[in-house]
């Protein structure tokens, strides 16, 4: 039951991000270079006191670490911690005595490794398991928020170091802003001293908050072990509500009662949903926190969402639930990524895919198809397996960790049945709460409920990279043994052969459907299915429940095909960089090239026949602006046409004024490639703004931004490759 509602005011920064994020992720500690030493001590807890000077973009702090023996027979006196490059150690004391230590720069990881010699003499006579105290004083400097904005890719800020600016402070746990072990789980107490106009957010509960002169002094603490501490500070307006003993918050830059109500109500819904599905919510609070960068992060007990994404109408129904699901996956069962990051796959399946399943079968099917297309467009030849996947820093890795990973759990549910699958999720969660877990732990949980060996399943889908590519051949029809008809079907898959349970649907001439599943384990295998009535069609995997590599013909034309082609080229209408179209399309070309890696060339340098036969191309400018259009217009004119005042896309006309259009068609010279066209009319600034949004509709075959309302978008359907139509009886 909901109880009291309280509000606190803070300064409102007039700051708006014009960027958009469609992906969300849980923060994962970066993989520092280990020194190979199995240290005998482990950190039980941190007690951190840190002061941040915003004007100087600097901090000074003290961390009191409580240590314990790991009960080894021959304890190693070296404790290894890590600290970010731009921070320095001032002093280290062990049980009140100066400790000897040495530092090693880890250039690749941008970390300083700190090897502390725990004096063996102080440990003589101490029993294993005893607690010791280590006090480290340190200071550091940080980059500006503006500098961090320069690294935004595809509309998303990937943050792995702290930053300070007038808008606020963000120190991510994966930035090693305090001295910590590489893969540690610990308790935390923290005191943050920041400028008086700022309010802090961190893991756990806020113990106290007060003003002291020009400073805000706020204390936070956790009661459960977590895998790192984050510090966020900004001029927040805070709303608090208590629901079933859980403190729910919004930390927004201004007072927005309607938006706040939406997020609090949705938070309650998701907490109830996952409590029933998985077990009790694991923390004492959940906060929705606004960020000055375009992020979508989930931390233990809060989520950090960029200003613009926070206000998108669909986010409370999608991304918010994804982040709350991370409270179970990744933020209370932690990720031991020595054997891959399983969390994004499981969260996508139990959040994003679940919401589509709730809507209906068509929506769930469309979701699965989109995951298969994304993998085909961005990672068809990737050597990365799910066991290698760490984080989604590239479109290819995301297609593996999220797309392949989420479909793995769909196939596992098909294999086990929904009831056993649900029991396996609960068992995995209960067995690993506030511990680090791997794919092996997932396998053990599902094997336990299935009472069956699942090594084959996890080996082929987790350990093995890639995906099976299927084809069907030699479809036959004969008389059945008991009357009716017997259908023969040869299924071929690329090596290595997967063990598959293939859905097959036969539609008879009277419209009835016969659904079955066939087991396939060889690269070429013939199966037989009997039906009572004469078959009209046979189709393998018609609902796209199997993770497989789609054929080129199954993938509709889209900008995603172009974005996934690293050999693709962006063809500019500028001849020598001084053409008057450069201000309109130059920034767009640079942005897309930076985000996706394609080369920019002038239309004067384009050998269109060579490019079209080998790669996908993106032409900037309409038929009057870019001469290259004339060379490929025969392929584009079916979807887009022009006249003096309007442009027609997919049969619908739009006024040119303020309109931006993107279209993609199949490249007839190479079916795995696309020809794309992007152009706009009106104010250059508006054209650039809308063209940037194209990245978030890249799975569509066309999109039209009219300057008002939602974009008009559509998809040209692909072929059904694994489908066969039987000839009429008369033609047998």
C-alpha positions in Angstrom: 0.0 0.0 0.0 1.2 3.5 -0.9 1.9 5.9 2.0 3.1 9.5 2.2 4.3 11.7 -0.6 7.1 14.2 0.0 8.9 16.6 -2.3 12.1 18.6 -2.2 13.0 21.4 -4.5 16.3 22.1 -6.1 17.7 24.5 -8.7 16.4 23.8 -12.2 19.2 23.8 -14.8 17.9 24.9 -18.2 19.5 22.0 -20.0 18.0 19.8 -22.7 19.6 17.0 -24.7 18.6 16.7 -28.3 19.8 13.1 -28.5 18.0 9.8 -28.3 18.8 6.4 -26.9 17.0 3.2 -27.9 19.2 0.8 -26.1 19.8 0.3 -22.4 22.5 -1.5 -20.6 23.6 -2.4 -17.1 27.0 -1.0 -16.1 29.7 -3.7 -16.1 33.2 -3.2 -14.5 35.9 -3.0 -17.2 38.3 -5.8 -17.4 41.5 -4.5 -15.9 44.7 -6.4 -16.6 45.3 -8.7 -13.7 48.7 -9.3 -12.3 48.0 -13.0 -11.9 48.4 -12.9 -8.1 45.6 -14.6 -6.1 45.7 -12.1 -3.3 45.1 -13.5 0.2 42.9 -10.6 1.3 39.6 -9.6 0.0 37.7 -6.3 0.6 34.7 -6.7 2.9 33.6 -3.0 2.8 34.5 0.5 1.8 33.9 3.6 3.9 34.5 6.5 1.4 34.6 10.2 2.1 35.1 12.4 -1.0 35.0 16.1 -1.7 34.4 17.3 -5.3 35.5 20.7 -6.5 33.3 21.4 -9.6 35.2 24.5 -10.7 38.6 22.7 -10.7 37.1 19.4 -11.8 39.0 17.7 -9.0 38.3 15.6 -6.0 40.1 14.5 -2.8 39.1 11.5 -0.8 39.7 8.9 1.8 38.7 5.2 1.6 38.7 3.0 4.7 38.7 -0.6 3.5 37.9 -3.5 5.9 39.8 -6.6 4.8 39.6 -10.3 5.7 41.8 -13.3 5.1 40.6 -15.8 2.5 41.8 -18.6 4.7 44.6 -19.8 2.5 47.3 -22.0 4.0 50.0 -19.8 2.8 48.6 -16.3 2.5 50.1 -13.9 0.0 51.0 -10.6 1.5 50.2 -8.6 -1.6 46.8 -7.0 -2.0 46.1 -5.7 -5.5 43.8 -2.7 -6.0 43.1 -0.5 -9.1 42.6 3.2 -9.5 41.9 5.3 -12.5 44.8 6.9 -14.4 44.0 10.5 -13.5 43.9 9.9 -9.8 46.9 9.5 -7.5 47.6 7.9 -4.1 48.6 10.3 -1.3 49.1 7.7 1.5 48.3 4.1 2.5 48.1 2.9 6.1 47.5 -0.6 7.3 46.3 -1.0 10.8 47.6 2.5 11.6 51.1 1.9 10.1 52.4 3.2 6.8 52.2 0.4 4.2 54.7 -0.3 1.5 53.2 -0.4 -2.0 54.2 0.0 -5.6 52.2 1.1 -8.6 52.2 -0.3 -12.1 50.6 1.7 -15.0 48.1 -0.5 -17.0 48.0 1.6 -20.2 45.5 -0.5 -22.1 43.0 -0.5 -19.2 43.9 3.2 -18.3 44.3 2.1 -14.7 47.0 2.2 -12.1 47.6 -1.2 -10.4 48.4 -0.7 -6.7 50.2 -3.7 -5.1 50.2 -3.2 -1.3 52.6 -5.2 0.8 50.6 -6.3 3.9 53.5 -6.6 6.4 53.7 -10.3 7.3 54.8 -9.4 10.8 51.5 -7.7 11.6 49.7 -10.9 10.7 51.7 -13.3 12.9 49.4 -14.9 15.3 46.3 -13.6 13.6 43.7 -16.3 12.8 42.4 -16.6 9.2 39.2 -14.7 8.8 40.2 -11.8 11.0 39.4 -8.3 9.9 42.0 -5.6 9.2 41.8 -2.0 8.2 43.4 -0.2 5.3 43.1 3.5 4.9 43.9 5.1 1.5 44.0 8.8 0.8 43.8 9.8 -2.9 43.0 12.7 -5.2 42.2 13.1 -8.9 41.1 15.4 -11.8 38.3 14.7 -14.2 37.3 15.6 -17.8 34.5 18.1 -18.5 31.1 17.0 -19.5 31.5 18.8 -22.8 34.5 16.6 -23.5 32.5 13.5 -22.7 29.8 14.6 -25.2 32.4 14.5 -27.9 32.5 10.7 -27.5 28.8 10.1 -28.0 28.2 7.4 -30.6 24.9 6.5 -32.3 23.2 8.9 -29.8 24.5 7.1 -26.8 27.1 8.1 -24.2 29.4 5.2 -23.3 30.9 6.3 -20.0 33.9 4.6 -18.4 35.4 7.5 -16.5 34.3 10.3 -14.2 33.3 13.8 -15.4 32.6 17.1 -13.7 30.9 20.2 -15.0 28.3 23.0 -14.3 25.5 20.5 -14.9 26.7 18.1 -12.2 29.0 15.2 -11.5 29.1 11.6 -12.6 31.6 9.0 -11.3 30.7 5.6 -12.7 31.7 2.5 -10.7 33.4 1.0 -13.8 35.6 4.1 -13.8 37.6 3.0 -10.7 37.3 6.5 -9.1 38.1 4.9 -5.7 40.7 2.2 -5.1 39.1 -1.2 -5.5 39.7 -4.8 -6.5 39.1 -5.9 -10.0 36.0 -8.1 -9.5 34.9 -7.2 -6.0 31.6 -7.5 -4.1 31.5 -5.3 -1.0 29.5 -3.2 1.3 29.7 0.6 1.1 29.3 3.7 3.3 29.9 7.0 1.5 30.0 10.6 2.4 29.9 13.0 -0.6 30.7 16.7 -0.2 29.6 18.6 -3.3 28.6 22.2 -4.1 25.5 23.3 -2.2 23.2 23.5 -5.2 23.7 19.8 -6.0 22.0 16.7 -4.6 23.7 13.3 -4.8 22.4 9.8 -5.8 24.1 6.5 -5.2 23.4 2.9 -4.4 21.7 1.9 -1.2 19.8 4.3 1.1 20.4 8.0 1.8 21.3 8.1 5.5 21.5 11.9 5.9 21.6 15.1 3.8 22.6 18.6 5.1 24.0 21.9 4.1 27.3 23.1 5.6 28.2 26.6 4.3 28.5 26.3 0.5 28.5 22.5 0.6 26.0 19.7 0.5 27.1 16.8 2.7 25.2 13.6 2.0 25.7 10.1 3.3 24.7 6.8 1.6 25.1 3.2 2.6 24.3 -0.3 1.3 23.1 -3.2 3.4 23.8 -5.8 0.7 27.1 -6.4 -1.2 27.2 -4.8 -4.6 29.8 -4.8 -7.4 30.7 -1.1 -7.3 29.6 2.4 -6.2 28.4 5.2 -8.5 28.1 8.9 -7.7 25.7 11.1 -9.5 25.1 14.7 -8.5 23.0 17.4 -10.1 20.5 20.1 -9.1 17.6 17.7 -8.7 14.0 18.0 -7.7 13.2 15.0 -5.6 9.9 13.1 -5.2 9.6 10.2 -2.8 6.9 7.6 -2.3 6.8 4.5 -0.2 5.3 1.3 -1.8 5.3 -2.0 0.0 8.2 -0.9 2.2 10.3 0.2 -0.8 11.3 3.9 -1.2 10.5 5.0 -4.7 12.1 8.2 -6.0 12.4 10.4 -9.0 15.4 12.7 -9.3 14.5 15.1 -12.1 16.0 18.4 -13.1 12.6 20.2 -12.6 9.3 19.6 -10.9 7.1 17.7 -13.4 4.2 16.1 -11.5 2.7 14.3 -14.5 6.0 12.8 -15.6 6.8 11.9 -12.0 3.4 10.2 -11.5 3.9 8.1 -14.7 7.3 6.9 -13.6 6.3 6.1 -10.1 3.2 4.2 -11.2 5.1 2.2 -13.7 7.8 1.4 -11.2 5.2 -0.1 -8.9 3.9 -2.2 -11.8 7.3 -3.6 -12.7 8.3 -4.3 -9.1 5.1 -6.3 -8.7 5.6 -8.1 -12.0 9.1 -9.3 -11.3 8.5 -10.0 -7.7 5.9 -12.5 -8.8 8.0 -13.9 -11.6 11.4 -14.1 -9.9 11.2 -13.3 -6.2 11.2 -10.3 -3.8 12.6 -6.9 -5.0 16.2 -7.0 -3.6 16.7 -3.4 -2.5 15.2 -0.8 -0.1 14.8 1.8 -2.9 14.4 2.3 -6.6 15.1 5.7 -8.1 14.6 7.1 -11.6 17.4 9.6 -12.1 17.8 12.1 -14.9 21.2 12.4 -16.5 22.8 15.3 -18.4 24.2 12.8 -20.9 22.2 10.4 -23.2 22.5 7.2 -21.1 20.4 4.3 -20.2 22.1 2.6 -17.3 20.9 0.3 -14.6 22.6 0.2 -11.2 21.7 -1.5 -8.0 18.6 0.4 -6.8 18.4 3.1 -9.5 18.5 3.8 -13.2 20.2 6.7 -14.9 18.3 8.0 -18.0 19.3 10.8 -20.3 17.1 14.0 -20.3 15.6 13.4 -23.7 15.0 9.7 -23.5 13.3 10.2 -20.1 10.6 12.2 -21.7 9.9 10.0 -24.7 6.3 8.6 -24.3 7.2 5.0 -24.8 10.1 4.8 -22.3 8.0 4.1 -19.2 6.5 1.1 -21.1 9.8 -0.3 -22.4 13.2 0.9 -21.2 12.1 1.6 -17.6 11.0 -2.0 -17.2 14.3 -3.3 -18.7 16.2 -1.3 -16.1 14.0 -2.6 -13.2 14.5 -6.1 -14.5 18.2 -5.5 -14.1 17.6 -5.2 -10.4 17.4 -9.0 -10.5 19.7 -9.7 -13.4 23.1 -8.0 -13.2 22.5 -5.8 -10.1 21.7 -8.4 -7.4 22.8 -11.5 -9.3 26.1 -10.1 -10.5 28.0 -10.8 -13.7 31.1 -12.9 -13.6 32.0 -12.2 -17.2 35.0 -14.5 -17.4 32.6 -16.7 -19.3 30.5 -14.0 -20.9 27.8 -11.5 -19.9 24.5 -13.4 -19.6 22.7 -10.5 -18.0 21.7 -8.5 -21.1 20.4 -11.6 -22.8 18.2 -12.6 -19.9 17.0 -9.1 -19.2 16.1 -8.6 -22.8 14.1 -11.8 -22.7 12.3 -11.2 -19.4 11.7 -7.5 -20.2 11.6 -6.3 -23.8 10.4 -9.6 -25.3 8.0 -10.2 -22.4 6.3 -6.9 -23.1 5.8 -7.8 -26.7 4.4 -11.2 -25.7 1.9 -9.5 -23.5 0.7 -7.4 -26.4 0.1 -10.5 -28.6 1.5 -13.2 -30.9 2.1 -10.9 -33.8 4.1 -8.4 -31.7 6.2 -11.3 -30.2 6.9 -12.6 -33.7 7.9 -9.2 -35.0 10.3 -8.9 -32.1 12.0 -12.2 -32.9 12.2 -11.3 -36.6 13.8 -8.0 -35.7 16.5 -9.8 -33.6 17.3 -12.1 -36.4 17.5 -9.2 -38.9 19.8 -7.3 -36.5 22.1 -10.2 -36.2 22.2 -10.7 -40.0 22.9 -7.0 -40.6 25.6 -6.4 -38.0 27.2 -9.7 -36.9 26.8 -12.4 -39.6 30.5 -13.3 -39.6 31.5 -12.3 -36.1 33.8 -14.7 -34.3 32.3 -13.6 -30.9 30.3 -16.2 -29.0 28.0 -15.5 -26.1 30.7 -16.9 -23.9 33.0 -14.1 -25.2 30.4 -11.2 -25.1 31.3 -8.6 -22.5 29.3 -5.4 -23.3 27.5 -3.7 -26.1 30.1 -1.2 -27.2 29.5 -1.9 -30.9 26.5 -2.8 -33.1 28.0 -6.2 -33.7 28.6 -7.1 -30.1 25.1 -5.8 -29.3 23.6 -8.1 -31.9 25.2 -11.0 -30.2 24.7 -10.2 -26.6 21.1 -9.0 -26.9 19.7 -10.5 -30.1 21.3 -14.0 -30.0 21.2 -14.1 -26.3 17.5 -13.3 -25.9 16.6 -15.8 -28.5 18.6 -18.5 -26.7 16.3 -18.2 -23.8 13.3 -18.5 -26.1 14.6 -21.7 -27.5 15.4 -22.9 -23.9 11.8 -22.2 -22.9 10.6 -24.2 -25.9 13.0 -27.1 -24.9 11.9 -27.2 -21.3 8.4 -25.9 -21.3 7.1 -22.7 -19.8 6.5 -24.0 -16.3 10.0 -25.6 -15.9 11.6 -22.6 -17.5 10.0 -20.3 -14.9 11.2 -22.6 -12.1 14.7 -22.5 -13.5 14.7 -18.7 -13.5 13.6 -18.6 -9.8 16.2 -21.2 -8.8 19.0 -19.4 -10.6 18.0 -16.2 -8.8 17.7 -17.8 -5.4 21.0 -19.7 -5.7 23.0 -16.6 -6.7 21.5 -13.6 -5.0 24.3 -11.0 -4.2 26.9 -13.3 -5.7 28.6 -13.4 -9.1 27.2 -15.9 -11.6 28.1 -17.3 -15.0 26.4 -19.1 -17.9 27.5 -22.3 -16.1 25.4 -21.3 -13.1 22.4 -20.8 -15.4 22.9 -24.2 -17.0 23.1 -25.8 -13.6 19.8 -24.2 -12.5 17.9 -25.3 -15.6 19.4 -28.8 -15.5 18.2 -29.1 -12.0 14.6 -28.4 -12.8 14.7 -30.3 -16.1 16.5 -33.3 -14.5 18.3 -33.5 -17.8 21.8 -32.8 -19.2 21.8 -29.5 -21.1 25.5 -29.4 -22.0 24.7 -29.8 -25.7 22.4 -26.8 -25.6 24.7 -24.4 -23.9 27.8 -25.7 -25.8 26.2 -24.9 -29.2 24.5 -21.7 -28.3 26.9 -20.1 -25.8 30.4 -21.6 -26.4 30.1 -21.7 -30.2 30.0 -18.5 -32.3 27.8 -18.0 -35.2 24.4 -19.4 -36.2 23.0 -22.2 -38.3 22.0 -21.3 -41.9 19.1 -23.5 -43.1 17.9 -24.5 -46.5 15.2 -26.9 -47.7 15.4 -29.2 -50.7 13.7 -32.2 -52.4 10.2 -31.7 -51.1 8.1 -34.8 -52.1 4.6 -36.0 -51.6 3.5 -39.7 -51.6 0.6 -41.7 -50.3 0.7 -42.2 -46.6 1.0 -45.5 -44.8 -2.5 -45.2 -43.2 -4.1 -43.2 -46.0 -3.7 -39.5 -46.6 -0.3 -38.2 -47.7 3.3 -38.4 -46.6 5.5 -35.3 -47.1 9.2 -35.7 -47.5 11.5 -32.8 -46.8 15.3 -32.5 -46.8 16.8 -30.0 -44.5 20.4 -28.8 -44.9 22.4 -26.7 -42.5 25.9 -25.3 -42.7 28.7 -26.8 -40.6 29.1 -27.3 -37.8 25.7 -29.1 -37.5 23.4 -27.9 -34.7 21.0 -30.1 -32.8 17.7 -28.4 -33.6 14.1 -28.9 -32.8 12.5 -27.4 -35.9 8.9 -26.2 -36.0 7.3 -27.3 -39.3 3.8 -26.2 -40.4 1.9 -27.9 -43.3 -1.2 -26.1 -44.6 -3.6 -28.4 -46.5 -5.7 -27.4 -49.5 -8.8 -27.0 -47.3 -6.9 -24.4 -45.1 -6.2 -26.6 -42.1 -2.8 -26.4 -40.5 -0.7 -29.3 -39.1 2.1 -28.2 -36.8 4.8 -30.5 -35.6 8.5 -30.4 -34.6 11.3 -32.4 -36.1 14.7 -33.1 -34.7 17.7 -32.4 -36.9 21.3 -33.1 -35.9 23.1 -33.6 -39.2 24.2 -31.2 -42.0 21.7 -32.9 -44.4 18.7 -34.8 -43.1 15.4 -36.0 -44.6 12.3 -36.1 -42.5 8.8 -37.3 -43.3 5.5 -36.0 -42.0 2.0 -37.6 -42.6 -1.2 -35.5 -43.0 -4.8 -36.5 -43.7 -5.5 -34.0 -46.4 -3.5 -33.0 -49.5 -0.9 -30.3 -48.5 -0.8 -26.9 -50.2 2.4 -25.5 -48.5 5.1 -26.6 -46.1 7.1 -24.1 -44.0 10.0 -24.5 -41.6 10.2 -22.1 -38.6 7.3 -19.9 -39.8 7.2 -18.0 -36.5 10.9 -17.4 -36.4 11.4 -19.0 -33.0 14.8 -20.5 -33.9 18.0 -18.4 -33.8 19.4 -18.8 -37.3 21.2 -16.8 -39.9 18.7 -15.4 -42.3 19.1 -15.6 -46.1 19.7 -12.4 -47.9 16.2 -12.7 -49.5 14.6 -12.9 -46.1 16.0 -9.5 -45.0 14.0 -6.4 -46.1 15.9 -3.4 -47.4 16.8 -1.0 -44.5 19.3 1.5 -43.4 20.5 -1.2 -40.9 21.9 -3.2 -43.8 24.0 -0.1 -44.8 25.0 0.7 -41.2 26.2 -2.9 -40.8 28.3 -2.8 -43.9 31.7 -1.5 -42.9 32.8 -1.4 -46.5 29.8 0.8 -47.4 30.3 4.4 -48.7 28.4 7.6 -48.1 28.2 9.5 -51.4 28.2 13.3 -50.8 26.7 15.9 -53.2 29.7 18.1 -52.6 32.3 18.1 -55.4 35.3 19.9 -53.8 33.9 20.6 -50.4 32.7 24.1 -51.3 29.4 23.2 -52.9 26.4 24.9 -51.3 25.0 21.5 -50.2 27.9 20.9 -47.9 26.3 22.8 -45.0 23.1 20.7 -45.4 24.7 17.2 -45.7 28.3 17.6 -44.5 27.4 17.3 -40.8 25.1 14.3 -41.4 27.8 12.5 -43.4 30.4 13.0 -40.7 28.0 11.9 -38.0 27.0 8.7 -39.7 30.6 8.0 -40.7 31.8 8.4 -37.2 29.0 6.2 -35.7 29.2 3.4 -38.2 32.6 3.6 -39.9 31.6 4.1 -43.5 33.9 6.2 -45.8 32.6 9.5 -47.2 33.3 10.2 -50.9 32.3 12.9 -53.4 29.9 12.1 -56.2 32.7 13.1 -58.6 34.8 10.3 -57.2 32.1 7.6 -57.1 32.6 4.6 -59.4 28.9 3.6 -59.0 29.2 0.3 -60.8 32.1 -0.8 -58.7 30.6 0.3 -55.4 27.1 -1.1 -56.2 28.5 -4.5 -57.0 30.6 -4.8 -53.8 29.0 -2.7 -51.0 26.0 -0.8 -49.7 25.8 2.8 -50.6 24.1 5.9 -49.1 23.4 8.8 -51.5 22.9 12.2 -49.8 20.7 14.6 -51.7 17.7 14.2 -54.0 17.9 13.8 -57.8 18.6 17.5 -58.3 21.3 17.7 -55.7 23.3 14.5 -56.3 24.1 13.4 -59.8 24.7 9.8 -58.6 20.9 9.4 -58.2 20.5 9.3 -62.0 22.7 6.2 -62.2 20.6 4.2 -59.8 17.2 5.9 -60.2 15.6 2.9 -61.9 15.9 1.0 -58.6 14.6 3.9 -56.4 11.7 5.2 -58.5 9.3 2.5 -57.4 9.3 3.8 -53.8 10.1 7.6 -54.2 9.1 10.2 -56.8 9.4 14.0 -57.0 7.6 16.9 -58.5 8.1 20.7 -58.1 6.4 21.0 -54.7 6.1 17.5 -53.3 7.8 14.2 -52.7 5.9 10.9 -52.9 7.1 7.9 -50.8 5.5 4.5 -50.9 2.5 6.0 -52.7 1.8 8.9 -50.3 2.6 12.5 -51.1 4.2 15.1 -48.8 4.9 18.8 -49.1 8.7 19.3 -49.6 8.7 22.1 -47.1 10.4 20.8 -43.9 10.4 17.2 -45.0 13.3 14.8 -44.6 13.1 11.4 -46.3 15.2 8.2 -46.0 14.6 5.2 -48.3 16.4 1.9 -48.8 16.0 -0.6 -51.6 17.7 -3.9 -52.4 20.9 -3.6 -54.5 20.1 -5.7 -57.6 23.7 -6.3 -58.3 24.3 -7.8 -54.8 21.3 -9.0 -52.8 23.2 -8.8 -49.5 23.7 -5.0 -50.0 21.3 -2.0 -50.1 21.1 1.3 -52.0 20.0 4.0 -49.6 18.9 7.6 -50.2 18.6 10.5 -47.7 17.5 14.0 -48.5 15.6 16.9 -47.0 14.1 20.3 -47.7 13.8 23.6 -45.8 15.9 24.9 -42.9 19.3 23.2 -42.8 19.3 23.0 -39.0 15.9 21.1 -39.0 17.1 18.8 -41.8 20.2 17.9 -39.8 18.2 17.4 -36.6 15.7 15.0 -38.3 18.4 13.2 -40.3 20.1 12.4 -37.1 16.9 10.7 -35.9 17.2 8.3 -38.9 19.5 6.1 -36.8 16.6 5.2 -34.5 14.4 4.1 -37.4 17.1 2.2 -39.2 15.2 -1.1 -39.3 12.6 0.4 -41.7 12.7 0.5 -45.5 11.6 4.1 -45.5 10.9 6.9 -43.0 9.5 10.4 -43.6 10.0 13.2 -41.1 7.5 15.9 -41.8 8.4 18.3 -39.0 5.2 17.6 -37.0 3.9 14.5 -35.4 5.5 11.0 -35.5 7.5 10.0 -38.5 5.8 7.9 -41.2 7.7 4.7 -41.6 7.3 1.3 -43.4 9.0 -1.9 -44.2 9.2 -3.8 -47.5 8.7 -7.4 -46.6 11.4 -10.0 -47.2 10.8 -13.4 -48.8 10.0 -16.6 -46.9 13.0 -18.7 -47.8 12.1 -21.9 -45.9 8.7 -22.3 -47.6 7.5 -24.6 -50.4 4.3 -24.5 -52.4 3.0 -27.8 -53.7 1.9 -27.9 -57.3 -1.8 -28.4 -58.1 -2.9 -32.0 -58.1 -3.5 -31.9 -61.9 0.1 -31.0 -62.5 1.5 -33.9 -60.4 
